[in-house]
Amino acid sequence: MAIFLEHNQYVGIAPVPLAQYRRYMHAWHDVVPKTATRQRLKEAFSHLVISGRVLDQLGPAINAAHSLFVYGPPGNGKTVISQAIRNLLDGDIAIPYALEVEGQIVRLFDPVNHEELPLQDDQGLFGHPVDRRWVRCRRPLVMVGGELTLDSLELSYNQVAGFYQAPVQAVANGACSSSTTSDASRCRRASSSTAGSSRWKAVLTS
C-alpha cells in the first residue's frame, strides 16, 4: 500500500474500470435519442445563414452520437453553431467521476464542462440501482481556444496528486467540442507520447 501511495494519491469516489465505461458507451449509443431531423435543424439554425448542404452534413453527424470537433477561421460562427448543436442533443449521459486504466486513475468528470442533473426517482443506469461512481449529466459542450495544444488531446499526469486528467475529447464524449482557434501551428506537439492514448481513441470511436 505504501508503494502504491507513492505513485497515486487519488482521494475521491471509486473509479470505474475502463472496460465498464466502454460497455456503457456502447449501450448508451444504442438508446440515445437521435432526433436531429432536417426540420429541427432548420429551426435550431434559423438565426444563422447556413446552406442546406451544411445542414445535411450536420444532421447525420449529430445523430451519430460521437464527439464533434468544430473548427474554422475566426468569426465564421463556430461558437453559435456549437451552441445550436448542443440544443439539438436530446437525452442525458452518465459520466464516471474517474476511470481505472491498468492500475492508473484517470479523472473524467469535470464540474466546469459537465452539468450535473438530478437523478430521476433514484433510477440508475438502464434500470439498475443508483451507482454513485457515476454522475447524470446534460450532454456537454466543451469550448477551447488558443490554449489548445496537442498535449490537450493526451492524458495529462498530475505529478503531485499522482493521477491522470482525461483529455478534452474524452470530456466531450457523446456531445460537442468547439475550438475557437483556426491556426494549427499554434497547437504545439507533445514533447513525449502518453501511454494509453490509443485506448482513448478506441473509447471515443466505439
C-alpha positions in Angstrom: 0.0 0.0 0.0 2.8 2.4 0.9 4.4 1.8 -2.5 1.1 2.4 -4.3 0.5 5.7 -2.5 3.9 6.9 -3.6 2.6 6.9 -7.2 -1.1 7.5 -6.7 -2.6 9.8 -4.1 -6.1 10.0 -5.6 -8.8 10.5 -2.9 -12.4 10.5 -4.0 -15.2 8.5 -5.5 -14.2 5.0 -6.5 -13.1 4.8 -10.2 -15.0 2.9 -12.9 -13.0 0.3 -14.9 -12.3 1.4 -18.5 -13.9 -1.8 -19.8 -17.2 -1.0 -17.9 -17.2 2.6 -19.3 -16.8 1.3 -22.8 -19.7 -1.1 -22.3 -21.8 1.7 -21.0 -20.9 3.9 -24.0 -21.9 1.1 -26.4 -25.2 0.6 -24.7 -25.8 4.4 -24.4 -25.1 4.8 -28.1 -27.9 2.3 -28.9 -30.5 4.1 -26.8 -29.6 7.8 -27.0 -32.3 9.8 -28.9 -31.4 10.5 -32.5 -33.8 13.3 -33.2 -31.8 15.8 -35.3 -34.3 15.8 -38.1 -34.0 18.3 -41.0 -36.9 20.3 -39.7 -35.4 20.6 -36.2 -32.1 21.6 -37.8 -33.7 24.3 -39.8 -35.4 25.6 -36.6 -32.2 25.4 -34.5 -30.1 27.2 -37.1 -32.9 29.6 -38.3 -30.9 32.6 -36.8 -27.9 31.8 -38.9 -27.2 31.8 -42.6 -26.2 28.2 -43.4 -26.6 26.3 -46.6 -28.7 23.2 -47.0 -25.6 21.2 -47.8 -24.1 22.0 -44.4 -27.3 21.1 -42.6 -27.4 17.8 -44.5 -23.9 17.1 -43.1 -24.7 18.2 -39.6 -27.7 16.0 -39.2 -26.0 12.6 -39.6 -23.0 13.9 -37.6 -25.2 14.9 -34.6 -27.2 11.7 -34.8 -24.1 9.6 -34.8 -23.7 10.5 -31.0 -19.9 10.7 -31.2 -17.8 13.7 -30.2 -18.0 16.5 -32.7 -15.0 18.8 -33.2 -16.0 22.2 -34.7 -13.2 24.5 -36.0 -12.6 27.1 -38.7 -11.4 30.7 -39.3 -12.2 33.4 -36.7 -15.7 34.8 -37.0 -17.2 32.0 -39.1 -19.8 31.1 -36.4 -18.1 28.1 -34.6 -19.4 29.2 -31.2 -23.1 29.8 -32.2 -23.1 26.6 -34.4 -21.8 24.6 -31.4 -24.4 26.1 -29.1 -27.2 25.3 -31.7 -25.8 21.7 -31.9 -25.9 21.4 -28.2 -29.5 22.4 -28.1 -30.3 19.5 -30.5 -28.7 16.9 -28.3 -31.6 15.2 -26.5 -31.2 12.8 -23.6 -28.5 12.8 -21.0 -25.3 10.9 -20.3 -23.7 9.3 -17.2 -20.1 10.4 -16.5 -17.8 8.5 -14.2 -16.0 10.6 -11.6 -12.9 8.7 -12.5 -11.7 5.7 -14.5 -9.3 2.9 -13.7 -6.9 2.1 -16.6 -4.3 -0.7 -15.9 -4.0 0.4 -12.3 -3.9 4.1 -13.0 -6.6 6.6 -12.1 -7.9 9.0 -14.8 -10.2 11.8 -13.6 -13.0 12.2 -16.1 -15.8 14.2 -14.5 -15.2 17.9 -15.0 -17.5 20.2 -13.0 -16.7 23.1 -15.4 -17.9 21.3 -18.5 -20.3 18.7 -17.1 -23.6 20.0 -16.0 -24.9 17.6 -13.3 -28.6 16.7 -13.4 -30.8 15.3 -10.6 -31.4 11.6 -10.5 -34.9 10.6 -11.6 -36.7 8.6 -8.8 -33.4 7.1 -7.7 -33.1 5.4 -11.0 -29.6 4.3 -12.0 -28.1 3.3 -15.4 -30.6 1.4 -17.6 -32.9 0.5 -14.7 -30.1 -0.7 -12.4 -29.8 0.7 -8.8 -28.0 4.0 -8.5 -24.2 3.7 -8.7 -22.7 6.8 -7.0 -19.5 6.4 -9.1 -21.4 7.9 -12.0 -22.9 11.4 -12.4 -26.0 12.0 -14.5 -25.2 15.0 -16.8 -26.5 17.0 -19.6 -24.6 16.1 -22.8 -21.7 18.6 -22.6 -20.4 21.4 -24.9 -16.7 21.8 -24.4 -15.2 25.1 -25.7 -11.5 25.5 -26.2 -9.5 28.4 -27.7 -5.9 29.4 -28.3 -4.8 27.5 -25.2 -5.5 24.2 -27.1 -2.3 22.2 -27.7 -1.7 18.7 -28.9 -0.9 17.9 -25.3 -4.5 18.8 -24.5 -5.5 15.8 -26.6 -3.5 13.4 -24.5 -3.8 12.2 -20.9 -2.2 14.7 -18.6 -0.4 13.5 -15.5 -0.5 15.4 -12.2 2.9 14.8 -10.6 1.7 16.0 -7.2 -1.6 14.1 -7.0 -0.3 11.1 -8.9 -3.2 10.6 -11.2 -4.2 11.5 -14.8 -6.7 14.0 -16.1 -8.8 12.9 -19.2 -8.1 14.8 -22.4 -10.5 17.3 -23.8 -12.1 15.0 -26.4 -12.8 12.4 -23.7 -14.5 15.1 -21.6 -16.7 15.9 -24.6 -17.5 12.3 -25.3 -21.1 11.8 -26.6 -21.5 15.5 -27.2 -19.7 18.5 -28.8 -16.3 20.1 -28.6 -15.7 23.5 -30.2 -12.3 25.1 -31.0 -12.2 28.9 -31.3 -8.7 28.8 -32.8 -8.0 28.3 -36.5 -4.2 28.3 -36.6 -3.0 24.7 -36.5 0.6 25.9 -36.0 -0.4 27.2 -32.5 -1.0 23.6 -31.4 2.4 22.6 -30.4 3.4 19.0 -30.5 3.6 17.0 -27.3 7.1 16.6 -26.0 6.6 13.0 -25.2 3.9 10.4 -26.0 1.5 9.4 -23.3 0.9 5.7 -22.8 -2.6 4.5 -23.5 -3.7 7.3 -25.9 -4.8 4.7 -28.4 -7.3 3.4 -25.8 -8.9 6.8 -25.7 -9.3 6.7 -29.5 -11.0 3.3 -29.2 -13.4 4.6 -26.5 -14.3 7.7 -28.5 -14.8 6.0 -31.8 -16.7 2.9 -30.5 
